[in-house]
Amino acid sequence: MFAVEDKIKGCLMKIGLPKVPATDRTPLVDCGLDSLFSVMLVFELDRTFGVRVPATDVTNENFATVEAIAGLIGRLGAKVAP
């Protein structure tokens, strides 16, 4: 079974983020996350976790790190089964 954070890292790899974060607290902007990758990531999170991320939740704070995204996923009530 994969942790939510591992699935998020998988999403980041699927969208082609230039670098995979070294830790769950590594700033994703340091890995190449920009507005285009953020939009792609929102769609991939929807596919992976079955959540719709409202536009109001697509913020620098919510997408700052893998840890922050995991918190958002939890708040949105995502399906976290393997």
C-alpha positions in Angstrom: 0.0 0.0 0.0 1.3 3.4 -0.9 1.2 6.5 1.3 -0.7 9.5 0.1 2.7 11.3 -0.3 4.0 8.5 -2.5 1.0 8.7 -4.7 1.4 12.5 -5.0 5.1 12.0 -6.0 3.8 9.6 -8.6 1.5 12.3 -9.9 4.4 14.7 -10.1 6.4 12.3 -12.1 3.4 11.6 -14.5 3.0 15.3 -15.3 6.8 15.5 -16.0 7.9 17.8 -13.2 11.6 18.4 -13.9 12.8 17.2 -10.5 11.1 14.9 -7.9 11.2 16.5 -4.4 13.8 15.0 -2.1 11.5 15.1 0.9 7.8 15.8 1.5 8.8 19.3 2.7 10.9 20.3 -0.3 9.4 23.4 -2.0 7.9 22.3 -5.2 8.8 25.5 -6.9 12.4 24.4 -6.4 11.5 21.3 -8.4 10.1 23.3 -11.3 6.4 23.5 -10.3 4.8 26.5 -12.1 1.3 27.5 -13.1 1.2 25.1 -16.1 2.4 22.1 -14.0 -0.1 23.1 -11.3 -3.0 22.8 -13.7 -1.7 19.5 -14.9 -1.3 18.3 -11.3 -4.9 19.3 -10.4 -6.1 17.0 -13.2 -3.8 14.2 -12.1 -4.9 14.5 -8.5 -8.5 14.2 -9.6 -7.6 11.0 -11.5 -5.5 9.5 -8.8 -7.6 10.4 -5.7 -11.1 11.0 -7.1 -11.2 14.6 -5.8 -12.2 17.9 -7.5 -9.8 20.6 -6.4 -11.8 23.8 -6.4 -10.1 26.8 -8.0 -10.1 28.6 -4.7 -7.9 25.8 -3.3 -5.3 26.1 -6.0 -3.0 28.3 -4.0 0.8 28.6 -3.4 0.2 27.5 0.1 -1.8 24.3 -0.8 0.7 23.4 -3.5 3.9 24.4 -1.8 5.1 20.9 -0.8 4.0 17.3 -1.1 3.1 17.5 2.6 0.8 20.5 1.8 -0.9 18.7 -1.1 -1.4 15.7 1.2 -3.2 17.9 3.7 -5.4 19.3 0.9 -6.2 15.8 -0.3 -7.2 14.8 3.2 -9.4 17.9 3.6 -11.1 17.2 0.4 -12.0 13.7 1.5 -10.1 11.8 -1.1 -10.2 8.1 -1.7 -6.8 6.9 -0.5 -7.0 3.1 -1.2 -4.1 1.6 -3.0 
